[in-house]
Amino acid sequence: MTRCEVCGNDYALAFTVETRDGARHVFDSFACAIHRMAPICEHCRVQIIGQGVEADGHWFCGAHCARAEGKAGIVDKVGSPA
C-alpha cells in the first residue's frame, strides 16, 4: 500500500503523478491531488481546476481576474471585450 502525501491515508489504489521536472507525488484521490497541485489564482486566490489563464508568467482563474490585475487583452472566449 502507498501513503497519500496530503492526507496520509495508506491506500492500495493510490496513484502517482510525475511533473515535468521529474518530481513524483502520491495521492489517494483526485481531491488530494487538486489540493496539492492546482495553481492558485493570483487575484481571487481560488484553486484553478480548469484551464485558467496565464499572463506574463502569472496564473488567474479567468480573464476577469487577469484584467483586475492589470493584464490587457485577456478574454475568456473569442468575441468577448478585452
C-alpha positions in Angstrom: 0.0 0.0 0.0 1.1 3.6 -0.6 0.6 6.6 1.6 -1.1 9.8 0.3 1.2 12.8 0.7 -1.7 15.1 1.5 -4.0 13.2 3.9 -1.7 10.4 5.0 -4.2 7.6 4.0 -2.5 4.3 3.3 -4.4 3.1 0.3 -3.9 0.2 -2.1 -5.3 2.2 -5.1 -3.2 5.3 -4.6 -1.7 6.8 -7.8 1.5 8.7 -8.7 1.7 11.9 -10.6 5.0 12.8 -12.2 5.6 16.5 -13.1 7.7 17.9 -16.0 10.6 18.5 -13.7 10.6 14.8 -12.6 9.1 15.3 -9.2 6.7 12.5 -8.1 3.7 12.9 -5.9 1.5 10.1 -4.5 -2.3 10.7 -3.8 -5.2 8.6 -2.8 -7.8 10.7 -4.5 -8.2 13.4 -7.1 -9.3 15.8 -4.3 -5.9 15.4 -2.6 -4.1 15.8 -6.0 -6.0 19.0 -6.7 -5.3 20.3 -3.2 -1.6 19.9 -3.6 -1.1 20.6 -7.3 -3.7 23.0 -8.6 -2.3 26.5 -9.2 -3.9 29.4 -7.3 -5.4 32.5 -8.9 -3.2 35.4 -8.1 -6.2 37.7 -7.8 -9.1 35.9 -6.0 -7.0 33.0 -4.5 -9.3 30.2 -5.8 -7.6 26.9 -6.8 -7.7 26.7 -10.6 -9.2 23.4 -11.6 -9.9 24.1 -15.3 -7.7 25.8 -17.9 -7.2 29.1 -16.2 -5.4 32.0 -17.8 -1.6 32.5 -17.8 -0.4 36.1 -18.5 3.2 37.1 -18.2 4.0 34.1 -16.0 1.1 34.7 -13.6 -1.9 32.4 -13.2 -5.6 33.5 -12.9 -8.8 31.6 -12.9 -10.2 33.6 -15.8 -10.0 36.8 -17.8 -11.9 38.9 -15.2 -9.2 38.3 -12.6 -6.4 38.8 -15.1 -7.8 42.1 -16.1 -8.3 43.1 -12.4 -4.6 42.6 -12.0 -3.8 44.9 -15.0 -3.3 42.3 -17.7 -4.5 43.6 -21.0 -6.1 41.8 -24.0 -7.2 38.7 -22.0 -10.6 37.3 -22.9 -12.4 34.1 -21.8 -13.8 33.5 -25.3 -13.4 34.9 -28.8 -15.7 37.8 -29.3 -15.6 39.0 -25.7 -14.5 42.5 -25.0 -10.9 42.6 -23.8 
